[in-house]
């Protein structure tokens, strides 16, 4: 492997060094550079991703002199091959591009609804919301994919290597094959309505008996290899125009049992705009994330700033009171999120007001360490909007790249549910991203901000995040997968590193508590499950333990060196190059 070290498939901590890498939870003395080369911020770059084959693809590109952006694109393409249930070129994402000095750009590759889509797209003939799985599988749920346009925009801004070079690791994986891992096998087994929906997909991943191919099988996807070769030659036009675009439109339209079908014009019109990065201060740290249509940065920052009045460091991760406070802050942040967050091209999202420090201090004052708030509502007045409800992406992935020069790429990528819509074209699954819209467009005579609209992007929880220390230097890059739990996973990691001073691998191993409303869900089998009686004693009437779709990846800067980690619940790794 071109990466110098991989440490573990369940969780990893990798520290970069000049002459080699030391597998340890604390950094060793940094060796002097062997030759007086041009100054570099780090002795080695690093990739953290949810699959080791994809992380290796990114590390290979770093080893060839590629930028963090180049390596992130190669990682995204490789994940299309080896993690088809989660993300890929049939979906979209959000990408932060940053540097060690604090400059942050945010690019929006979120999918768009067809121009002909209407607000009642996910209602049945009686006006009631469709059952979720009925809405997911098929063409009704497919948005115009954004990842290739996003990659092209990022490459134009920050790429060093030729576009075609970035496709080679993924092409090789698709052509020569990759081993079916336990996580991939479980996904194929648990979600056959989407995974085996399409005949092309069944031929790749399932046997003649209709069951997933056995664990450890070498999977080859020659159709995807050909698609990637075409995109390597022709760039984004190879996706959004021409034969592939025609095939996508035909497949989606054939499985859309309603008006509002996708057209070739929808694909040709897609863009990946740059959005204002959303940054704020938590204690002494500057934290930046993705703004609307992502709810990630506003939710993460609101929840953290509301907690500034409490000494989480003194309480520590074993305190039920600490987790109670985190739960209460989540309830407040998610109430604002559910009411206001949507596509800013269609809805006036009050980002500045939601993150105003005076406002958030007032919200935080509602939180008490010895009791639970009886009711929680959004904190800003509105006469026109109703709180929306719906389902959000679960088949998502996040990856982080930092190169030797300190350039950063933090990319959350998704096709939404496992295997997306189930429709496969050219060897890749198409997303079901439109089910991230609120199914019900109106409540009590008010419009839901996240209702369906032609050309509109659905709200997302994806939360790519970059943190700078009090000295202004890069400190941590993190993101997660798991639908509406994504901001919570990021909050957990940030509290773990910034308040509890844990190394990044231990921070990602912390349990997760999810409290977007009146019910508190704690990670099943974790130490939080033993705290349920204490949480109930603090006033949380509904507390339950459940399995949650958790998957976080991060890279931390420690004394001028990089420490990477993959979530211990996943097959994630960090690789230095």
Secondary structure, 3 states (H helix, E strand, C coil): CCCCEECCCCCCCEECCCCCCECCCCCCCCCCCCCCCCCCCCCCCEEEECCHHHHHHHHHHHHCCCCHHHHHHHHHHHHHHHCCCCCCCCCEEEEEEECCCCCEEEEEECCECCCCCCCCCCECCCCCECCHHHHHCCHHHCCECCHHHHHHHHHHHHCCCCHHHHHHHHHHHHHHCEECCHHHHHHHHHCHHHHCCCHHHHHHHECCCCCECCCCCEECCHHHHHHHHHHHHHCCHHHHCCHHHHHHHHHHHHCCCCCCCCCHHHHHCCCCCEECCEEEEECCEEEEECCCCECHHHHHHHHHHCCCCCCHHHHCCCCHHHHHHHHHHHHHHHHHHHHHCCCCCCCCCCHHHHCCHHHHHHHHCCCECCECCCCCCCCCCCCCEECCCCCCCCCEEEEEEECCCCCEEEEEEECCCCCCCCCEECCEECCCHHHHCCCCCEECCEEECCCCCCCCCCCECCCCEEEECCCCCEEEEEEEECHHHHHHHHHHHHHHHHHCCCCHHHHHHCCCEECCCCEEEEECCCHHHHCHHHHHHCCCCEEEEECCCCEEEEEEEECCEEEEEECCCCCCEEEEC
